[in-house]
Amino acid sequence: MLRIFAMVAVAAFGLSGCAFWLDKAPVGPKAPEVYSSAPEYVIGPGDSVQVFVWRSAELSVLVPVRPDGRFSMPLLQDVQAAGKTPSQVAADIEAGLKGFVREPVVTVIVQTVAPTGGGQGRVSVVGEAVQPRSVNYRAGLTLLDVMIEVGGLTQFANGNDARLVRMSGGRTKEFRVRVADLMKDGDTTANVELAPGDVIRIPERWF
């Protein structure tokens, strides 16, 4: 009887030990941190910009950048935009409005980017997307937006080993993006902000 009890006790301990190790088993390394902040864009001719002037709705406008690189808005006829970042243009507008508005606070947002031959105003998806192609860049464009436009992943895609290729400071940088987690599991932490000229490469899964 004691022998049977001992065997039962050992078995129970073994099972509980297995459960303990299963609970504590490592789940694998976490995915590397994803690059999620796009560098500030340099405005070009043909882009459209939204100008917000705080407490002055009559001065807040959506305007195109002319071929000469400038745009016009109420009180200011020729604002140089091409070759500058939105924050630089906002600072110029604030300086120009000081003679008309008390302590002007200005925000400039690029709403649409003019497509160019070099693809600077587009985001491209290559590889295992249902419809790989280029998408026009717009303000606030994200990985999720682009993947919806290209129809998502193919059945052969290795979405979590996708790469985001970006030019930054004259150098090409590459970041891993978890497209499968984003599209199939709805993991919004895998969503990233995109920049004009970005390329998303989606490899094929090896079986």
VOPAMI-344708 format. One record per residue: x, y, z of N, C-alpha, C in turn. Coordinates in steps of 0.05 Angstrom, whole numbers, padded with zeros to 5 digits, always signed. Layout:
<lumlums>
XYZXYZXYZ
...
</lumlums>
This chain:
<lumlums>
+00017-00024+00000+00000+00000+00000+00018+00025+00000
+00038+00025+00018+00057+00047+00019+00071+00051-00008
+00077+00029-00021+00091+00030-00046+00074+00044-00068
+00048+00036-00068+00029+00048-00087+00026+00078-00082
+00024+00085-00056+00021+00113-00049+00046+00129-00057
+00070+00117-00054+00094+00131-00062+00095+00136-00092
+00086+00115-00108+00086+00118-00137+00067+00140-00145
+00043+00141-00132+00024+00162-00139+00035+00190-00132
+00049+00191-00109+00060+00217-00101+00081+00226-00121
+00099+00208-00129+00120+00215-00148+00107+00224-00175
+00087+00210-00184+00073+00217-00209+00061+00245-00207
+00048+00250-00184+00035+00276-00180+00056+00298-00180
+00079+00293-00166+00100+00313-00166+00111+00318-00193
+00114+00296-00208+00125+00298-00236+00107+00315-00253
+00080+00310-00251+00061+00326-00267+00062+00355-00260
+00062+00360-00233+00063+00388-00224+00089+00401-00233
+00111+00385-00233+00136+00396-00242+00135+00403-00271
+00122+00386-00288+00120+00391-00316+00104+00417-00321
+00082+00419-00305+00065+00443-00308+00081+00468-00301
+00098+00466-00280+00114+00489-00272+00133+00497-00294
+00146+00477-00306+00165+00484-00327+00151+00494-00352
+00127+00484-00358+00112+00494-00381+00104+00523-00377
+00096+00529-00352+00088+00557-00346+00111+00576-00348
+00135+00566-00340+00158+00584-00340+00175+00582-00365
+00167+00566-00384+00183+00563-00408+00185+00589-00423
+00209+00595-00434+00212+00620-00450+00195+00620-00475
+00184+00643-00482+00167+00645-00505+00182+00654-00530
+00208+00656-00527+00224+00665-00550+00231+00695-00548
+00251+00703-00562+00259+00732-00560+00238+00750-00572
+00235+00773-00560+00216+00793-00570+00227+00804-00596
+00208+00812-00613+00215+00825-00638+00230+00850-00633
+00250+00856-00649+00265+00881-00645+00246+00905-00648
+00254+00927-00635+00238+00951-00635+00235+00961-00664
+00211+00969-00671+00207+00978-00698+00210+01009-00700
+00223+01017-00720+00226+01046-00725+00199+01058-00731
+00190+01078-00716+00162+01087-00720+00160+01117-00723
+00182+01132-00725+00179+01161-00729+00192+01169-00755
+00176+01179-00774+00187+01187-00799+00203+01213-00797
+00224+01216-00812+00239+01241-00812+00222+01263-00823
+00227+01288-00815+00211+01310-00825+00215+01314-00855
+00193+01316-00869+00193+01317-00898+00202+01345-00907
+00216+01346-00930+00223+01371-00943+00203+01377-00965
+00190+01399-00963+00168+01406-00982+00179+01412-01010
+00163+01404-01030+00171+01409-01058+00148+01421-01074
+00154+01432-01098+00133+01442-01115+00112+01421-01121
+00086+01429-01122+00065+01411-01128+00053+01398-01103
+00067+01400-01080+00055+01390-01055+00032+01408-01047
+00015+01398-01030-00005+01416-01017-00001+01416-00987
-00003+01439-00975+00002+01442-00947-00022+01454-00933
-00027+01444-00909-00048+01455-00891-00035+01473-00871
-00044+01498-00871-00033+01518-00852-00054+01524-00831
-00047+01519-00806-00065+01525-00783-00053+01548-00767
-00069+01569-00764-00061+01591-00748-00080+01592-00723
-00068+01587-00700-00084+01585-00676-00100+01610-00670
-00125+01607-00664-00144+01628-00657-00149+01647-00681
-00142+01638-00705-00146+01655-00729-00156+01636-00752
-00181+01627-00750-00191+01608-00770-00191+01620-00798
-00194+01647-00800-00195+01660-00826-00168+01659-00840
-00147+01654-00825-00120+01652-00837-00111+01623-00842
-00127+01604-00833-00120+01575-00836-00130+01566-00863
-00111+01556-00879-00118+01549-00907-00104+01523-00916
-00115+01511-00936-00102+01488-00950-00094+01499-00977
-00068+01500-00983-00058+01512-01008-00038+01495-01022
-00037+01497-01049-00016+01483-01064+00010+01499-01065
+00032+01485-01067+00057+01498-01071+00062+01502-01101
+00065+01526-01109+00067+01532-01138+00094+01522-01149
+00096+01521-01176+00121+01512-01188+00145+01528-01180
+00141+01553-01172+00164+01569-01162+00171+01563-01134
+00157+01544-01121+00164+01536-01094+00151+01552-01072
+00132+01570-01080+00119+01587-01060+00089+01582-01060
+00076+01593-01039+00047+01593-01038+00038+01619-01026
+00012+01624-01030+00000+01649-01019-00021+01642-00999
-00024+01659-00979-00045+01656-00959-00054+01683-00950
-00076+01686-00936-00085+01712-00927-00062+01727-00912
-00058+01752-00919-00039+01770-00908-00010+01766-00917
-00004+01742-00928+00023+01736-00938+00020+01725-00967
+00033+01739-00985+00029+01732-01013+00049+01712-01024
+00074+01713-01014+00094+01694-01025+00110+01682-01002
+00101+01658-00994+00115+01644-00973+00132+01622-00986
+00158+01623-00981+00176+01603-00992+00172+01576-00978
+00166+01555-00993+00161+01529-00980+00180+01507-00990
+00185+01507-01017+00202+01486-01028+00230+01487-01016
+00240+01464-01009+00267+01462-00997+00267+01465-00967
+00244+01469-00955+00242+01473-00926+00224+01452-00914
+00228+01447-00888+00210+01428-00874+00185+01443-00864
+00164+01429-00858+00140+01442-00848+00145+01460-00824
+00162+01452-00805+00167+01468-00782+00182+01494-00789
+00200+01493-00809+00213+01517-00818+00194+01537-00831
+00175+01526-00847+00155+01543-00860+00137+01555-00839
+00130+01540-00819+00112+01550-00798+00126+01573-00784
+00152+01571-00779+00167+01592-00765+00168+01617-00783
+00171+01614-00809+00171+01637-00828+00144+01651-00828
+00122+01635-00827+00095+01647-00827+00091+01662-00801
+00099+01651-00779+00096+01664-00753+00111+01691-00754
+00135+01692-00765+00150+01717-00767+00135+01737-00785
+00123+01727-00807+00109+01745-00825+00083+01755-00814
+00071+01741-00797+00045+01749-00786+00047+01767-00761
+00071+01769-00750+00074+01785-00725+00064+01814-00728
+00065+01825-00752+00055+01852-00756+00025+01854-00757
+00012+01831-00759-00017+01830-00761-00031+01816-00738
-00018+01796-00727-00030+01778-00707-00013+01778-00682
-00026+01781-00659-00011+01781-00634-00002+01752-00627
+00024+01748-00624+00036+01722-00617+00024+01700-00633
+00028+01700-00660+00017+01679-00677+00030+01652-00671
+00013+01631-00671+00023+01604-00668+00014+01588-00692
+00033+01578-00708+00027+01566-00734+00036+01537-00735
+00019+01520-00747+00027+01493-00753+00023+01488-00782
+00043+01475-00795+00042+01468-00823+00043+01438-00827
+00024+01427-00841+00023+01398-00846+00022+01393-00876
+00039+01375-00886+00038+01367-00914+00015+01348-00918
-00005+01356-00934-00028+01339-00938-00024+01319-00961
-00014+01329-00983-00008+01311-01006+00019+01318-01017
+00032+01297-01028+00059+01301-01039+00057+01296-01069
+00069+01314-01085+00069+01311-01114+00086+01287-01122
+00075+01268-01138+00091+01246-01148+00114+01257-01165
+00137+01244-01163+00160+01252-01179+00171+01227-01192
+00188+01231-01213+00200+01209-01227+00216+01191-01209
+00228+01203-01188+00245+01188-01170+00230+01173-01148
+00203+01175-01148+00187+01161-01129+00188+01173-01101
+00197+01199-01099+00199+01212-01073+00172+01216-01060
+00151+01219-01076+00124+01224-01065+00107+01199-01063
+00120+01175-01063+00105+01150-01063+00118+01131-01043
+00101+01111-01035+00111+01089-01019+00106+01064-01035
+00127+01047-01038+00126+01024-01055+00125+00998-01038
+00109+00979-01047+00108+00952-01034+00116+00932-01055
+00137+00916-01049+00147+00896-01068+00147+00869-01054
+00146+00847-01070+00146+00820-01058+00118+00809-01055
+00114+00795-01033+00090+00779-01029+00066+00794-01018
+00059+00815-01033+00033+00829-01028+00014+00820-01050
-00012+00821-01044-00032+00812-01064-00029+00829-01090
-00026+00855-01087-00023+00873-01110+00001+00892-01105
+00026+00882-01107+00049+00899-01102+00049+00923-01121
+00052+00947-01110+00052+00971-01127+00061+00995-01109
+00061+01018-01122+00067+01043-01107+00041+01058-01100
+00042+01070-01077+00019+01085-01066+00027+01114-01062
+00010+01133-01070+00016+01161-01065+00018+01167-01035
+00039+01181-01028+00042+01189-01000+00022+01211-00993
+00012+01210-00968-00004+01232-00957+00002+01234-00928
-00006+01257-00916+00000+01262-00888-00011+01240-00871
+00005+01230-00852-00005+01210-00833-00006+01181-00844
+00005+01176-00868+00003+01150-00880+00018+01129-00863
+00005+01106-00858+00017+01085-00841+00020+01059-00857
+00034+01041-00845+00038+01014-00856+00011+01001-00861
-00007+01003-00842-00034+00991-00845-00048+01002-00869
-00048+01029-00872-00061+01041-00895-00051+01030-00922
-00024+01028-00924-00012+01018-00949-00019+00989-00954
-00018+00972-00933-00023+00944-00936-00052+00939-00944
-00070+00955-00934-00098+00953-00943-00101+00960-00972
-00086+00980-00981-00088+00989-01009-00077+00968-01028
-00057+00952-01019-00045+00932-01037-00058+00905-01033
-00080+00903-01017-00095+00878-01014-00085+00859-00994
-00065+00867-00977-00055+00849-00956-00033+00831-00966
-00029+00809-00951-00008+00790-00957-00018+00766-00973
+00000+00755-00989-00006+00729-01002-00004+00706-00982
-00013+00683-00990-00011+00660-00972+00018+00650-00969
+00035+00659-00986+00063+00651-00985+00081+00671-00970
+00069+00693-00961+00085+00715-00949+00096+00708-00922
+00121+00716-00917+00132+00716-00890+00130+00744-00879
+00106+00752-00872+00100+00779-00865+00115+00791-00842
+00122+00774-00822+00136+00784-00799+00166+00787-00803
+00175+00780-00827+00204+00785-00834+00206+00806-00856
+00185+00822-00859+00185+00844-00879+00205+00865-00870
+00213+00881-00889+00233+00902-00884+00222+00929-00895
+00227+00950-00879+00221+00977-00888+00248+00990-00895
+00251+00998-00920+00276+01010-00929+00271+01040-00932
+00288+01056-00920+00284+01085-00919+00311+01100-00923
+00310+01121-00939+00333+01139-00941+00332+01160-00919
+00353+01162-00904+00353+01181-00881+00381+01192-00879
+00383+01218-00881+00409+01231-00879+00429+01222-00901
+00418+01217-00925+00435+01208-00947+00443+01179-00946
+00434+01164-00926+00441+01136-00923+00415+01119-00923
+00418+01094-00933+00396+01076-00933+00395+01061-00907
+00372+01061-00894+00368+01046-00869+00346+01026-00873
+00348+01004-00859+00329+00982-00862+00319+00974-00834
+00292+00970-00832+00280+00963-00807+00261+00940-00811
+00260+00922-00791+00241+00900-00792+00214+00909-00785
+00193+00901-00800+00166+00907-00793+00149+00882-00792
+00131+00881-00773+00114+00856-00768+00087+00859-00782
+00088+00855-00809+00063+00859-00824+00043+00838-00818
+00051+00813-00813+00032+00791-00807+00018+00796-00781
+00032+00805-00761+00020+00811-00735-00001+00833-00738
+00006+00853-00755-00012+00876-00759-00037+00867-00774
-00033+00852-00796-00056+00846-00814-00073+00823-00804
-00060+00803-00793-00075+00778-00786-00084+00778-00757
-00068+00791-00739-00075+00791-00711-00086+00817-00701
-00085+00838-00718-00094+00864-00710-00077+00877-00689
-00051+00870-00688-00033+00881-00668-00025+00909-00677
-00037+00930-00666-00032+00957-00674-00005+00967-00666
+00008+00953-00647+00035+00961-00640+00055+00957-00663
+00047+00940-00683+00064+00935-00706+00060+00956-00728
+00041+00975-00724+00036+00995-00744+00057+01017-00741
+00067+01028-00764+00087+01048-00763+00080+01070-00783
+00089+01094-00777+00085+01117-00795+00105+01115-00818
+00096+01121-00842+00113+01119-00865+00121+01147-00875
+00142+01147-00892+00152+01172-00903+00154+01170-00933
+00153+01192-00948+00156+01191-00977+00181+01177-00985
+00179+01159-01005+00202+01145-01015+00207+01118-01001
+00192+01112-00980+00195+01086-00966+00189+01063-00985
+00204+01041-00981+00199+01016-00995+00195+00994-00975
+00173+00978-00978+00167+00956-00960+00171+00930-00976
+00191+00914-00967+00197+00889-00980+00186+00866-00963
+00169+00849-00976+00157+00827-00963+00168+00801-00975
+00183+00785-00960+00195+00761-00971+00175+00737-00972
+00183+00717-00987+00168+00692-00988+00175+00674-00965
+00155+00660-00954+00160+00642-00932+00173+00616-00942
+00193+00606-00928+00206+00581-00935+00191+00558-00920
+00182+00539-00934+00167+00517-00922+00185+00495-00914
</lumlums>
